[in-house]
Amino acid sequence: MREDRPRNLKDMLTEAKNTSELMVDLAYAALFYNSEDISEEVFRLEERLNGLVFDMRTLAILAARSPADSEQMAGILQVVQDIEKIGNAAYDIAKIVVKRLGIPPELLQDLPEAEETTIRVRIEPESALDGRSLEELDLPVETGMRPIAVRSGLDWNFDPDPEDVLREGDVLFLQGPPEGVAEVRRLAGAPVAVAESPAGSTDAGPRDSEGLSEIERAVDILIEMKNLSEVAVGLAYSALLYYDAGLAREVVAIEDEMDEMRYRLERWVLLAAGHVEDPPRLRGVLHLATASEAIADCAMEMVWMVEKGEEIHPVLSAAVEESDEIVLKLTVVPGSPADGRTLGSLRLETETGMYVLAVNRGGRWTYRPRDSYTLKGGDSILATGAPEGLEPLAELFGQELEELGE
């Protein structure tokens, strides 16, 4: 076992989860910026994840000393396998750029609207970030972007502390609203990046009654698949953390919907192929759809134990709880600051660094609700994000911190 890896199974699971999620974020960022450099970061992380997976499998086998232990370790090995598959899906997404499989301009236009943006910046000499600690910089407040990892040479830090000091040559990874990207790049001394539209015709054929072309229909479905696959993973980890069969069933329902969306997307791509000048450029859409569906499949496999009522090893929930992004269950208290307000007006991502994964109202879940969604007292919320946002989020929803820990 390598010296630079965590020594126990819980820490390894936590790092593997963080690594696979960072790989997915960076893979989509590589698409948006059409950046082979960002793709290379995904490939570097894949090597590290493969090593972690091997070590976790070894430890799990060594830890099984009885039939009962074996059953619980089988559950851990299932999650390990799914984390590995999520990393593999991210690798496949990053290859779309490197292999030049084709990125329709319509996809580049829509990706920034999908969800949060993940960026990678190198700290330039004598920039505003060089030699300063994360606490001093307070990037989430100043830019809206939160640091999620730092790479110094070949050394990765997936859980940067406030006292960590950034140095010239460090590569900083951040996540947050797109409007914060330019400011972060300015602080790092990097030129402002602009997404490159691939060459080729944007004519995707005739328009339908709503004025959308076939390729635009396909891209709309693809963006929804991307968002739903990420929601499915978030709900799966929440189901493991809270041992919640209801959340597990929601994951299964999402996976079923993803299958149907994949069929519809393939139809629109085939229809579009007859109207574009370079049909092979549509391969990227199909590859991305396959990867998104694979991520949702992994989420469904993760929750099998919860759905069937099987006992899970406590190390799983502990690993999820200690990951970079926490998952919280909250209730909107009637009369609280959030009661009766839209998510957009609350500006949760900017003010707390957290975002709403799903809302349960009257037993029905709404995934990734839009900014126009109005919260009501009694709504049950699943939120995820940086631990620093816990206190301000609790205040907005009218809950005491002690209640969230119960």
KELUM-20446 format. One record per residue (C-alpha): x negated, y, z negated. Coordinates in steps of 0.02 Angstrom, whole numbers. Example, Ala and Ser with C-alpha at 12.3 -4.5 7.8 and 13.67 -1.06 7.14 Angstrom:
<rec east="-615" north="-225" up="-390"/>
<rec east="-684" north="-53" up="-357"/>
***
This chain:
<rec east="0" north="0" up="0"/>
<rec east="-70" north="168" up="51"/>
<rec east="-124" north="289" up="-84"/>
<rec east="-24" north="437" up="-13"/>
<rec east="143" north="349" up="-31"/>
<rec east="258" north="343" up="-183"/>
<rec east="226" north="196" up="-299"/>
<rec east="403" north="142" up="-344"/>
<rec east="555" north="91" up="-243"/>
<rec east="665" north="237" up="-296"/>
<rec east="538" north="368" up="-244"/>
<rec east="507" north="277" up="-82"/>
<rec east="694" north="272" up="-43"/>
<rec east="707" north="457" up="-81"/>
<rec east="562" north="500" up="34"/>
<rec east="624" north="385" up="171"/>
<rec east="798" north="464" up="165"/>
<rec east="722" north="639" up="172"/>
<rec east="606" north="588" up="313"/>
<rec east="741" north="513" up="422"/>
<rec east="854" north="665" up="399"/>
<rec east="711" north="783" up="441"/>
<rec east="675" north="680" up="597"/>
<rec east="855" north="700" up="656"/>
<rec east="853" north="888" up="624"/>
<rec east="688" north="909" up="715"/>
<rec east="743" north="801" up="860"/>
<rec east="893" north="913" up="893"/>
<rec east="781" north="1066" up="872"/>
<rec east="663" north="992" up="1003"/>
<rec east="810" north="982" up="1123"/>
<rec east="868" north="1160" up="1092"/>
<rec east="694" north="1235" up="1111"/>
<rec east="647" north="1108" up="1246"/>
<rec east="489" north="1086" up="1143"/>
<rec east="368" north="942" up="1159"/>
<rec east="275" north="1009" up="1006"/>
<rec east="427" north="981" up="896"/>
<rec east="453" north="810" up="975"/>
<rec east="275" north="768" up="923"/>
<rec east="320" north="810" up="743"/>
<rec east="460" north="682" up="754"/>
<rec east="338" north="552" up="819"/>
<rec east="218" north="589" up="674"/>
<rec east="359" north="566" up="549"/>
<rec east="410" north="403" up="631"/>
<rec east="239" north="330" up="593"/>
<rec east="255" north="380" up="411"/>
<rec east="433" north="311" up="400"/>
<rec east="378" north="145" up="472"/>
<rec east="245" north="130" up="336"/>
<rec east="372" north="172" up="200"/>
<rec east="495" north="44" up="267"/>
<rec east="364" north="-93" up="266"/>
<rec east="312" north="-51" up="87"/>
<rec east="494" north="-45" up="27"/>
<rec east="532" north="-214" up="101"/>
<rec east="380" north="-286" up="15"/>
<rec east="428" north="-213" up="-155"/>
<rec east="609" north="-269" up="-138"/>
<rec east="556" north="-448" up="-103"/>
<rec east="435" north="-448" up="-250"/>
<rec east="568" north="-378" up="-367"/>
<rec east="695" north="-516" up="-334"/>
<rec east="673" north="-642" up="-476"/>
<rec east="847" north="-719" up="-483"/>
<rec east="999" north="-748" up="-371"/>
<rec east="1082" north="-593" up="-446"/>
<rec east="926" north="-490" up="-409"/>
<rec east="924" north="-557" up="-232"/>
<rec east="1103" north="-501" up="-199"/>
<rec east="1066" north="-324" up="-258"/>
<rec east="901" north="-316" up="-166"/>
<rec east="991" north="-372" up="-8"/>
<rec east="1096" north="-214" up="-23"/>
<rec east="940" north="-107" up="-41"/>
<rec east="861" north="-192" up="110"/>
<rec east="1019" north="-152" up="210"/>
<rec east="1003" north="33" up="169"/>
<rec east="816" north="27" up="208"/>
<rec east="856" north="-49" up="377"/>
<rec east="986" north="85" up="412"/>
<rec east="868" north="226" up="365"/>
<rec east="742" north="150" up="485"/>
<rec east="874" north="144" up="623"/>
<rec east="919" north="327" up="593"/>
<rec east="735" north="370" up="615"/>
<rec east="731" north="267" up="774"/>
<rec east="882" north="362" up="841"/>
<rec east="793" north="527" up="805"/>
<rec east="640" north="460" up="897"/>
<rec east="750" north="421" up="1047"/>
<rec east="823" north="597" up="1044"/>
<rec east="649" north="675" up="1040"/>
<rec east="598" north="567" up="1189"/>
<rec east="732" north="652" up="1295"/>
<rec east="618" north="805" up="1299"/>
<rec east="453" north="714" up="1321"/>
<rec east="519" north="596" up="1456"/>
<rec east="613" north="740" up="1541"/>
<rec east="773" north="639" up="1549"/>
<rec east="875" north="795" up="1579"/>
<rec east="953" north="926" up="1466"/>
<rec east="1104" north="1011" up="1547"/>
<rec east="1106" north="1201" up="1521"/>
<rec east="1281" north="1182" up="1448"/>
<rec east="1208" north="1077" up="1306"/>
<rec east="1076" north="1208" up="1266"/>
<rec east="1212" north="1340" up="1259"/>
<rec east="1319" north="1239" up="1139"/>
<rec east="1188" north="1164" up="1022"/>
<rec east="1163" north="1324" up="920"/>
<rec east="1349" north="1324" up="885"/>
<rec east="1347" north="1145" up="824"/>
<rec east="1282" north="1166" up="647"/>
<rec east="1129" north="1231" up="555"/>
<rec east="968" north="1264" up="648"/>
<rec east="805" north="1179" up="603"/>
<rec east="642" north="1266" up="650"/>
<rec east="456" north="1233" up="641"/>
<rec east="330" north="1375" up="623"/>
<rec east="142" north="1376" up="601"/>
<rec east="73" north="1499" up="474"/>
<rec east="-41" north="1618" up="568"/>
<rec east="-195" north="1701" up="488"/>
<rec east="-155" north="1856" up="385"/>
<rec east="31" north="1840" up="418"/>
<rec east="159" north="1889" up="286"/>
<rec east="171" north="1706" up="232"/>
<rec east="-15" north="1668" up="220"/>
<rec east="-74" north="1650" up="39"/>
<rec east="97" north="1679" up="-40"/>
<rec east="203" north="1558" up="-142"/>
<rec east="378" north="1505" up="-92"/>
<rec east="444" north="1581" up="-252"/>
<rec east="366" north="1749" up="-210"/>
<rec east="431" north="1744" up="-31"/>
<rec east="608" north="1690" up="-80"/>
<rec east="646" north="1643" up="100"/>
<rec east="825" north="1582" up="71"/>
<rec east="873" north="1755" up="9"/>
<rec east="766" north="1856" up="129"/>
<rec east="804" north="1758" up="287"/>
<rec east="943" north="1633" up="247"/>
<rec east="823" north="1492" up="296"/>
<rec east="771" north="1366" up="163"/>
<rec east="604" north="1273" up="168"/>
<rec east="630" north="1085" up="184"/>
<rec east="452" north="1023" up="214"/>
<rec east="273" north="1080" up="236"/>
<rec east="136" north="991" up="335"/>
<rec east="-45" north="1031" up="296"/>
<rec east="-149" north="937" up="422"/>
<rec east="-90" north="757" up="404"/>
<rec east="-19" north="782" up="228"/>
<rec east="169" north="802" up="211"/>
<rec east="264" north="884" up="68"/>
<rec east="449" north="842" up="82"/>
<rec east="496" north="928" up="-80"/>
<rec east="404" north="1096" up="-85"/>
<rec east="406" north="1178" up="-257"/>
<rec east="429" north="1366" up="-286"/>
<rec east="248" north="1381" up="-345"/>
<rec east="178" north="1300" up="-186"/>
<rec east="69" north="1423" up="-89"/>
<rec east="74" north="1429" up="101"/>
<rec east="-94" north="1436" up="189"/>
<rec east="-155" north="1478" up="363"/>
<rec east="-126" north="1329" up="479"/>
<rec east="13" north="1252" up="374"/>
<rec east="167" north="1200" up="472"/>
<rec east="327" north="1253" up="385"/>
<rec east="496" north="1173" up="421"/>
<rec east="654" north="1269" up="377"/>
<rec east="842" north="1249" up="397"/>
<rec east="980" north="1377" up="396"/>
<rec east="1089" north="1492" up="502"/>
<rec east="1022" north="1534" up="677"/>
<rec east="1015" north="1720" up="639"/>
<rec east="871" north="1689" up="517"/>
<rec east="754" north="1612" up="647"/>
<rec east="681" north="1772" up="720"/>
<rec east="640" north="1844" up="547"/>
<rec east="552" north="1685" up="489"/>
<rec east="447" north="1679" up="647"/>
<rec east="403" north="1862" up="625"/>
<rec east="346" north="1832" up="446"/>
<rec east="240" north="1684" up="501"/>
<rec east="157" north="1787" up="638"/>
<rec east="231" north="1678" up="775"/>
<rec east="312" north="1742" up="936"/>
<rec east="501" north="1736" up="937"/>
<rec east="552" north="1575" up="1024"/>
<rec east="683" north="1570" up="1159"/>
<rec east="768" north="1412" up="1215"/>
<rec east="715" north="1363" up="1390"/>
<rec east="852" north="1319" up="1511"/>
<rec east="800" north="1173" up="1620"/>
<rec east="787" north="1206" up="1804"/>
<rec east="925" north="1141" up="1913"/>
<rec east="1099" north="1182" up="1968"/>
<rec east="1229" north="1224" up="1837"/>
<rec east="1368" north="1181" up="1958"/>
<rec east="1457" north="1036" up="1874"/>
<rec east="1600" north="1020" up="1994"/>
<rec east="1781" north="1076" up="1996"/>
<rec east="1866" north="1151" up="1844"/>
<rec east="2018" north="1078" up="1758"/>
<rec east="2176" north="1168" up="1702"/>
<rec east="2081" north="1242" up="1554"/>
<rec east="1938" north="1303" up="1663"/>
<rec east="1813" north="1172" up="1604"/>
<rec east="1703" north="1068" up="1718"/>
<rec east="1672" north="883" up="1694"/>
<rec east="1499" north="910" up="1622"/>
<rec east="1567" north="1042" up="1502"/>
<rec east="1696" north="915" up="1443"/>
<rec east="1557" north="788" up="1415"/>
<rec east="1450" north="913" up="1320"/>
<rec east="1597" north="963" up="1209"/>
<rec east="1621" north="780" up="1162"/>
<rec east="1434" north="760" up="1135"/>
<rec east="1425" north="907" up="1015"/>
<rec east="1571" north="835" up="918"/>
<rec east="1483" north="666" up="913"/>
<rec east="1326" north="749" up="846"/>
<rec east="1423" north="836" up="708"/>
<rec east="1525" north="683" up="663"/>
<rec east="1371" north="571" up="654"/>
<rec east="1290" north="691" up="531"/>
<rec east="1451" north="698" up="428"/>
<rec east="1459" north="508" up="427"/>
<rec east="1283" north="496" up="354"/>
<rec east="1322" north="629" up="223"/>
<rec east="1482" north="539" up="173"/>
<rec east="1391" north="372" up="168"/>
<rec east="1261" north="438" up="46"/>
<rec east="1402" north="516" up="-56"/>
<rec east="1492" north="348" up="-61"/>
<rec east="1335" north="265" up="-126"/>
<rec east="1305" north="403" up="-254"/>
<rec east="1482" north="404" up="-323"/>
<rec east="1527" north="223" up="-279"/>
<rec east="1682" north="291" up="-193"/>
<rec east="1780" north="168" up="-85"/>
<rec east="1885" north="310" up="-14"/>
<rec east="1732" north="394" up="57"/>
<rec east="1672" north="227" up="125"/>
<rec east="1837" north="208" up="220"/>
<rec east="1815" north="382" up="293"/>
<rec east="1645" north="330" up="360"/>
<rec east="1722" north="178" up="443"/>
<rec east="1858" north="287" up="520"/>
<rec east="1726" north="406" up="590"/>
<rec east="1631" north="261" up="667"/>
<rec east="1791" north="201" up="753"/>
<rec east="1820" north="377" up="821"/>
<rec east="1640" north="386" up="882"/>
<rec east="1668" north="229" up="987"/>
<rec east="1818" north="309" up="1073"/>
<rec east="1724" north="471" up="1101"/>
<rec east="1581" north="375" up="1181"/>
<rec east="1702" north="299" up="1308"/>
<rec east="1776" north="469" up="1350"/>
<rec east="1603" north="547" up="1368"/>
<rec east="1545" north="412" up="1488"/>
<rec east="1698" north="443" up="1596"/>
<rec east="1664" north="630" up="1609"/>
<rec east="1480" north="602" up="1648"/>
<rec east="1522" north="481" up="1788"/>
<rec east="1647" north="606" up="1860"/>
<rec east="1518" north="746" up="1848"/>
<rec east="1383" north="644" up="1937"/>
<rec east="1469" north="669" up="2104"/>
<rec east="1460" north="858" up="2090"/>
<rec east="1286" north="898" up="2025"/>
<rec east="1134" north="919" up="2135"/>
<rec east="1024" north="808" up="2026"/>
<rec east="1130" north="670" up="1944"/>
<rec east="980" north="591" up="1852"/>
<rec east="976" north="748" up="1744"/>
<rec east="1133" north="681" up="1660"/>
<rec east="1033" north="538" up="1581"/>
<rec east="992" north="647" up="1432"/>
<rec east="1176" north="663" up="1390"/>
<rec east="1200" north="475" up="1390"/>
<rec east="1043" north="445" up="1287"/>
<rec east="1098" north="575" up="1159"/>
<rec east="1271" north="498" up="1147"/>
<rec east="1193" north="326" up="1116"/>
<rec east="1083" north="397" up="978"/>
<rec east="1229" north="488" up="894"/>
<rec east="1334" north="330" up="897"/>
<rec east="1189" north="230" up="825"/>
<rec east="1176" north="352" up="679"/>
<rec east="1362" north="333" up="642"/>
<rec east="1343" north="143" up="651"/>
<rec east="1205" north="152" up="520"/>
<rec east="1317" north="255" up="406"/>
<rec east="1453" north="123" up="420"/>
<rec east="1330" north="-17" up="379"/>
<rec east="1270" north="79" up="225"/>
<rec east="1443" north="85" up="146"/>
<rec east="1488" north="-98" up="173"/>
<rec east="1446" north="-140" up="-8"/>
<rec east="1554" north="0" up="-77"/>
<rec east="1698" north="-37" up="41"/>
<rec east="1701" north="-220" up="-10"/>
<rec east="1678" north="-184" up="-195"/>
<rec east="1507" north="-266" up="-206"/>
<rec east="1390" north="-214" up="-346"/>
<rec east="1248" north="-101" up="-289"/>
<rec east="1080" north="-77" up="-368"/>
<rec east="1069" north="83" up="-473"/>
<rec east="908" north="130" up="-384"/>
<rec east="1011" north="173" up="-229"/>
<rec east="1117" north="307" up="-313"/>
<rec east="965" north="370" up="-408"/>
<rec east="867" north="389" up="-246"/>
<rec east="1010" north="485" up="-163"/>
<rec east="1030" north="597" up="-315"/>
<rec east="845" north="646" up="-313"/>
<rec east="830" north="682" up="-127"/>
<rec east="791" north="854" up="-56"/>
<rec east="974" north="891" up="-24"/>
<rec east="1095" north="852" up="-163"/>
<rec east="1275" north="798" up="-132"/>
<rec east="1408" north="868" up="-247"/>
<rec east="1591" north="835" up="-278"/>
<rec east="1682" north="992" up="-333"/>
<rec east="1861" north="1048" up="-359"/>
<rec east="1923" north="1222" up="-316"/>
<rec east="1992" north="1284" up="-482"/>
<rec east="2153" north="1386" up="-459"/>
<rec east="2114" north="1570" up="-481"/>
<rec east="1927" north="1546" up="-450"/>
<rec east="1833" north="1662" up="-329"/>
<rec east="1849" north="1530" up="-192"/>
<rec east="2037" north="1505" up="-211"/>
<rec east="2128" north="1579" up="-61"/>
<rec east="1971" north="1631" up="33"/>
<rec east="1901" north="1568" up="197"/>
<rec east="1736" north="1477" up="203"/>
<rec east="1669" north="1612" up="318"/>
<rec east="1706" north="1750" up="194"/>
<rec east="1620" north="1653" up="54"/>
<rec east="1458" north="1643" up="157"/>
<rec east="1407" north="1487" up="61"/>
<rec east="1254" north="1446" up="165"/>
<rec east="1181" north="1620" up="145"/>
<rec east="1232" north="1648" up="-36"/>
<rec east="1201" north="1473" up="-106"/>
<rec east="1103" north="1372" up="22"/>
<rec east="1244" north="1243" up="17"/>
<rec east="1371" north="1200" up="150"/>
<rec east="1536" north="1108" up="145"/>
<rec east="1526" north="933" up="215"/>
<rec east="1711" north="893" up="196"/>
<rec east="1871" north="951" up="110"/>
<rec east="2005" north="836" up="39"/>
<rec east="2178" north="912" up="27"/>
<rec east="2324" north="802" up="-19"/>
<rec east="2225" north="643" up="15"/>
<rec east="2170" north="694" up="190"/>
<rec east="1990" north="737" up="232"/>
<rec east="1937" north="877" up="349"/>
<rec east="1758" north="855" up="409"/>
<rec east="1642" north="1005" up="429"/>
<rec east="1784" north="1132" up="413"/>
<rec east="1767" north="1291" up="515"/>
<rec east="1733" north="1464" up="445"/>
<rec east="1918" north="1505" up="464"/>
<rec east="1968" north="1364" up="344"/>
<rec east="2054" north="1437" up="190"/>
<rec east="2021" north="1348" up="25"/>
<rec east="2160" north="1321" up="-101"/>
<rec east="2162" north="1278" up="-285"/>
<rec east="2153" north="1090" up="-308"/>
<rec east="2053" north="1058" up="-149"/>
<rec east="1917" north="927" up="-173"/>
<rec east="1752" north="976" up="-92"/>
<rec east="1598" north="879" up="-41"/>
<rec east="1453" north="1001" up="-26"/>
<rec east="1271" north="970" up="13"/>
<rec east="1114" north="1075" up="13"/>
<rec east="968" north="1132" up="-92"/>
<rec east="980" north="1104" up="-282"/>
<rec east="948" north="1290" up="-310"/>
<rec east="1124" north="1325" up="-247"/>
<rec east="1209" north="1222" up="-382"/>
<rec east="1240" north="1362" up="-507"/>
<rec east="1307" north="1496" up="-389"/>
<rec east="1415" north="1366" up="-301"/>
<rec east="1489" north="1309" up="-467"/>
<rec east="1532" north="1489" up="-510"/>
<rec east="1622" north="1516" up="-344"/>
<rec east="1728" north="1361" up="-371"/>
<rec east="1762" north="1400" up="-553"/>
<rec east="1674" north="1248" up="-625"/>
<rec east="1550" north="1230" up="-767"/>
<rec east="1383" north="1148" up="-729"/>
<rec east="1418" north="1018" up="-863"/>
<rec east="1575" north="965" up="-768"/>
<rec east="1474" north="930" up="-611"/>
<rec east="1358" north="814" up="-704"/>
<rec east="1496" north="704" up="-771"/>
***
